[in-house]
Amino acid sequence: MTDIDPSMKKVFKQELLILSKYQLIAEDANLPEQELRQSYQTLLNAYRLLLQDAMKITNIGDINQKKLFEAFEELERQKAILYQSSIMDHLTQVYNRSYIMKIFDNAFAQTKRYQQDFSCIILDIDNFKAINDTYGHPVGDEVIKETAQNIASQLRDADSVGRYGGEEFLIILPNTRVAEAKQVAEKIRITVENATVGKQKLSVTVSLGLSDTLIASPTTQEEMLHNVDVALYQAKEKGKNRTVTYTR
Amino acid sequence: MNNLIITAAKDTLNINCDSATGIIDMKGISYPQDAADFFNPVFDWLESYINEVAAQVILNLHIDYLNTSSTKCLFDFIDRLENYYKQGNAVQVNWYHEVDDEDIKETGLEFQEDMELPFAVLVWVKN
């Protein structure tokens, strides 16, 4: 049973005082009827005032309780915003490097434990330095932002994308092997190729390297990322704006 | 007569009682474990002021949160001021709330409704 609020304890104490004051009168059956009636009336009035007091305190208590709950809800809202802020890249609103690496590590651990293969794509914007140098950083940022949106629009529900570097993105595709991953990669590449960015209507292309946990059976995360990196490098070397799958 | 200064803690008010001016300032949040225990010195100060100085009292309240037991104590305190006022003395209670704090404004209005003494509910800008 919960403790009685101290303020209500005081109210109950007052109630006892009133009762003991008028108890003697009420028990005296020899009192004339008029006097008896008056004493009951006084008792009733005293009770009424006490009840009014108690209701007022409860009312005010409720108002402040509501305030407390609202403050608590606001705190929860701010916590959620803070958490989101800590895992998202502020420019692109995809996961930041730290968080996408967590997803990658987790996917890799799942492979080891449950033999659940996954694919990994690294995507790099072609000729980004030239874009920045020619059009300036604000346009460069716009290119990065739009590329992130184009990537996200082509992913499936279970896939994750994060900003891996300045103009690089890491994509994790769980329960996916390279054949299917290549289809996703090509969809992304074509979407980016067909889109234009900004009022300059810039054409942007991307190069993609991909691999999965089966090819060359990487035993560590670093090994797998290295394989994907090699594939990306080959995509750049072969002329950019293409997807290359890692082969041993 | 001495002034009374109670410094705010994480769950109790900042209270300042000036015996030269009769101004009592209460500021902050109030949810002490034992409200009666906390407010006792303030009640004692008021009794001394009424007996020894017997001049005007102005109670300024800038309160952000009140638990139930603090509400009862504040009720009793303002009740005491009401008695003092009804004896022909100058008393003013000013209840302040921030412009968008409807809860504290409502609390002030609840107090005002019951009290038969000069009681104003006012907006203040926290700086």
Chai-1 contact restraints between the chains, C-beta under 6 A:
chainA,res_idxA,chainB,res_idxB,connection_type,confidence,min_distance_angstrom,max_distance_angstrom,comment,restraint_id
A,D5,B,T68,contact,1.0,0.0,6.0,A-B,restraint_1
A,P6,B,S69,contact,1.0,0.0,6.0,A-B,restraint_2
A,S7,B,T68,contact,1.0,0.0,6.0,A-B,restraint_3
A,S7,B,S69,contact,1.0,0.0,6.0,A-B,restraint_4
A,S7,B,K72,contact,1.0,0.0,6.0,A-B,restraint_5
A,I57,B,T71,contact,1.0,0.0,6.0,A-B,restraint_6
A,I57,B,K72,contact,1.0,0.0,6.0,A-B,restraint_7
A,N59,B,E110,contact,1.0,0.0,6.0,A-B,restraint_8
A,I60,B,T71,contact,1.0,0.0,6.0,A-B,restraint_9
A,I60,B,T107,contact,1.0,0.0,6.0,A-B,restraint_10
A,I60,B,E110,contact,1.0,0.0,6.0,A-B,restraint_11
A,G61,B,T68,contact,1.0,0.0,6.0,A-B,restraint_12
A,I63,B,D103,contact,1.0,0.0,6.0,A-B,restraint_13
A,I63,B,E106,contact,1.0,0.0,6.0,A-B,restraint_14
A,I63,B,T107,contact,1.0,0.0,6.0,A-B,restraint_15
A,N64,B,Y65,contact,1.0,0.0,6.0,A-B,restraint_16
A,N64,B,L66,contact,1.0,0.0,6.0,A-B,restraint_17
A,K67,B,D103,contact,1.0,0.0,6.0,A-B,restraint_18
